Amino acid sequence: MANSEFLKSLVGRDLNINGSSSNKKNKNNKKKGPDAVSGELYDVKEDYLVVLSDDGAQYIRLNHIKTISENFFHNNDNKNQDNDSEYDFEIYEADTFNELLRKSRYKYCTVSSGGPNKVQGIIESVDDDFVNIVSENEYVQIPLYHVRMIDFSVQQNNNDKK
């Protein structure tokens, strides 16, 4: 991707992906949708971003990103805070999104193909064309080109409750 250097320059910044979050100064400036993610850009990989939100790490495919905006108010408020704090959730490493899915086999997650089409369950298998999820009531096969992001916070939140 030609913009990878630009994206890498945003690592550590508070961003809004595919939407904007409201802020205290302008509550009417709120655009949220099923693809909207807000958080700190943690890493830029070959074909996806890692964003650390309040819920945990979210892995977003680059070809499904429509907009990126920076939350200046939040970034300015956090300038004096220590950014070396440890995270209370695991961050998974992989060079490509497909590799991330393959490494996540048998993990509980939310695979989002947008809005009401998101699926929560365990990744059973991944091939070059599909990711197969075992959810509570069904076996779901999702074409990889429709998968916009993956989020493991459901698994980590369930582990915290135990």
Residue pairs with C-beta under 8 A, 6 or more apart in sequence:
1 7
1 47
1 62
4 44
7 41
7 44
7 49
7 68
8 44
10 41
10 68
10 70
11 41
11 42
11 43
11 44
12 40
12 41
12 83
13 40
13 41
13 70
13 75
14 38
14 39
14 40
14 70
14 71
14 74
14 75
14 78
15 38
15 39
15 40
15 41
15 51
15 68
15 69
15 70
15 71
16 36
16 37
16 38
16 67
16 68
16 69
16 70
16 71
17 35
17 36
17 37
17 38
17 49
17 51
17 60
17 65
17 67
17 68
18 33
18 35
18 36
18 37
18 64
18 65
18 66
18 67
19 31
19 32
19 33
19 35
19 36
19 37
19 38
19 67
20 29
20 30
20 31
20 36
20 69
20 71
21 30
21 32
21 36
21 38
21 71
22 28
22 29
22 30
23 29
23 71
23 73
23 74
24 73
25 73
33 115
34 112
34 114
34 115
34 116
34 118
35 64
35 66
35 112
35 114
35 115
35 148
35 149
37 51
37 53
37 58
37 60
37 149
38 51
38 53
38 71
39 51
39 52
39 53
39 54
39 58
40 51
40 52
41 49
41 50
41 51
42 50
42 51
42 52
42 57
42 91
43 49
43 50
44 50
45 94
45 95
45 96
45 97
46 95
46 96
47 61
47 62
47 63
47 96
47 97
48 59
48 60
48 61
48 62
48 96
48 97
48 100
49 59
49 60
49 62
49 65
50 57
50 58
50 59
50 91
51 57
51 58
51 60
52 58
52 87
52 91
53 153
55 151
55 153
55 157
56 89
56 151
56 152
56 153
56 156
56 157
57 87
57 89
57 90
57 91
57 92
57 151
57 152
57 153
58 149
58 150
58 151
58 153
59 92
59 97
59 100
59 149
59 150
59 151
60 148
60 149
61 97
61 147
61 148
61 149
64 148
64 149
89 152
89 153
89 156
90 152
90 156
92 100
92 103
92 104
92 152
94 100
94 102
94 103
97 147
98 126
98 128
98 144
100 150
101 123
101 126
101 131
101 144
101 147
101 150
102 126
104 123
104 150
104 152
105 123
105 124
105 125
105 126
106 122
106 123
106 124
107 122
107 123
107 152
107 155
108 120
108 121
108 122
108 152
108 154
108 155
108 158
109 120
109 121
109 122
109 123
109 150
109 151
109 152
109 154
109 155
110 118
110 119
110 120
110 150
110 151
110 153
110 154
111 118
111 119
111 120
111 121
111 123
111 131
111 133
111 142
111 147
111 149
111 150
112 118
112 119
112 147
112 148
112 149
112 150
112 151
113 119
113 142
113 146
113 147
113 148
114 146
114 148
117 146
119 133
119 135
119 140
119 142
120 135
120 136
120 154
121 133
121 134
121 135
121 136
121 140
122 133
122 134
123 131
123 132
123 133
124 132
124 133
124 134
124 139
125 131
125 132
126 132
126 144
128 144
129 143
129 144
130 141
130 142
130 143
130 144
131 141
131 142
131 144
131 147
132 139
132 140
132 141
132 142
133 139
133 140
133 141
133 142
134 140
